């Protein structure tokens, strides 16, 4: 997969979590995903389609990190993943994909995006609907891990 497709998602996630969630994350070593299992407890998934490529983005959070971001955003301590946390993860997924879309547009990739879908629970599955390889970029923070999964198939340059 072309690094030009991955870097916009990394930049957007770092920016969104820093600005909206007052949370700094540090990128770790990317790897290829070999199964559909999520690395954390809550994930947002969004499809992205253009004339040049079809793909999807998933952002997964450890429960501890999702709850910490929620506390930093609202000022209230949340004890477990609930509907409000699910909404937050969906919105973060939307903001990250929108930020990446803006960067990709400067490279002449104009994407349409679906509405994010949120999955939660230990061992939930993430089903990317495209044929491409799934690149996972892990991040560490003071409150747990986050993971971006990027899957693009049929990329035409």
Protein Blocks (a to p, Z undefined) as FASTA:
>chain_A
ZZklmmmmmmmmmmmmmmmnopacddddddddfbfbdfblbdcddddddfkbccdddddd
dfklmmmmmmmmnopacfbdcfklmmmmmmmmmmmmmmmmmmmmmnopacdddddddded
ehiacddfbfbdcdddddddfkbccddddddehiaZZ
